[in-house]
Amino acid sequence: MFDPTVFDNLKVAFENELYDLDNLDRIIAITGRKDVLDMAVMSREFSLSFRLAGGGDGVSAEVVLDTSLRDLSAEILELQGEKAACGLAIRFHTEVETEELDVRCREIERCIADIWLPEEPPVQTLSRVFGDAGGRYRNQVELRFRRRIGEEQMEDIPELIDHAVRTLEALA
C-alpha cells in the first residue's frame, strides 16, 4: 500500500485549505496548479496560484512547496538524525508603473514586513519585455522561509493562507 510522504500530506493540506476558500467561501479564485516531478534530480515541486475572487487588480499569489531527493530519502529510509521536511515559498505577482518603481517597491516591501514579519526581506524580481512601450514592470515578490516545514506545522497552514489573502488585499 502507498504510504504518503510528508510532501504529499502537506500538498493535500494546502489544496484543502485553498480550494475551500475558492469553492466554499468564494474569497479567492484558483488560477493555476502545478505538480512537477523533476526526474533528472528526483525533486518535486507543487504550486497553487490564486487571486482575490473579486479580481484583485492584476495581483496574484502562489504557494510553492518543494522537496529534494535528500528529503525524500531521509523519510523513506528513516535515516537517523535526518528529519523529513519541505521548502516553502509564497510568491506575489503584480505590475508596477515605471514612474513609481522605487516608491511602489518600497511600499510592497513594507506591506510584506507589516503582515508577515519575515526573518529575511522579500526578494522582488522585476521584468519587462524589451521594446514594450507600456512602461510597466512585472514584479514577482518572493517570500522564502528559512525553516523547512513538516507535518508538525500543518496547523499553521490556515494562518499562512490568511496572511497571503491579507497581502493580496493590501497589494490590490
C-alpha positions, -999 to 999 in steps of 0.1 A, spaced: 0 0 0 12 35 -8 24 54 23 22 92 15 53 113 22 54 145 42 54 163 8 22 146 -2 5 153 31 14 190 31 4 193 -5 -31 179 3 -34 202 33 -26 233 12 -50 221 -15 -78 216 10 -74 250 26 -71 269 -7 -99 250 -26 -122 256 4 -115 293 1 -123 291 -36 -153 267 -38 -170 272 -4 -161 307 8 -155 323 -26 -128 345 -11 -102 335 -37 -102 321 -72 -76 294 -80 -59 303 -113 -32 276 -117 -19 244 -103 14 227 -109 27 194 -96 62 187 -111 85 157 -107 120 165 -120 133 131 -128 168 144 -135 174 153 -99 144 135 -83 129 166 -68 93 176 -66 76 210 -66 39 218 -61 23 252 -65 -12 266 -64 -18 301 -78 -48 323 -68 -62 358 -68 -89 375 -49 -124 364 -61 -133 400 -69 -104 403 -94 -77 419 -73 -65 444 -99 -40 420 -115 -24 408 -82 -20 371 -76 -3 348 -51 13 314 -54 21 289 -27 52 268 -36 61 236 -18 93 217 -28 113 187 -17 145 171 -28 159 136 -32 177 141 2 144 149 19 126 120 3 153 95 10 157 107 47 120 100 51 116 68 32 148 52 45 141 66 80 177 79 83 188 85 118 192 122 126 175 133 94 141 150 95 116 148 67 107 184 56 99 206 27 108 240 15 81 267 13 78 300 -5 50 324 -11 51 345 -43 31 375 -51 28 388 -87 18 423 -96 27 451 -121 44 484 -113 45 515 -134 80 527 -144 74 562 -130 66 548 -95 90 519 -95 112 527 -64 83 541 -44 60 512 -51 87 485 -45 94 501 -11 56 501 -3 54 464 -12 84 456 10 68 475 39 34 457 33 51 423 34 71 433 66 39 445 83 19 414 76 45 386 77 72 399 100 97 379 79 132 369 91 145 379 57 132 406 34 112 395 4 130 393 -30 114 415 -57 123 405 -92 113 430 -119 110 421 -156 98 438 -187 96 428 -223 122 446 -244 106 472 -266 73 472 -247 63 508 -246 38 502 -219 60 514 -191 51 486 -167 72 460 -150 61 426 -138 71 423 -101 75 388 -86 78 392 -48 91 360 -32 89 354 5 111 324 13 111 307 47 144 298 62 129 270 82 118 239 64 83 227 72 70 192 81 37 177 93 42 194 127 34 228 110 1 216 93 -19 236 119 -1 268 107 -14 264 72 -47 283 77 -29 313 93 -3 313 65 -31 313 38 -49 341 58 -17 361 56 -14 355 19 -50 367 14 -44 398 35 -13 405 15 -33 403 -18 -59 427 -4 -32 451 7 -14 450 -27 -46 453 -48 
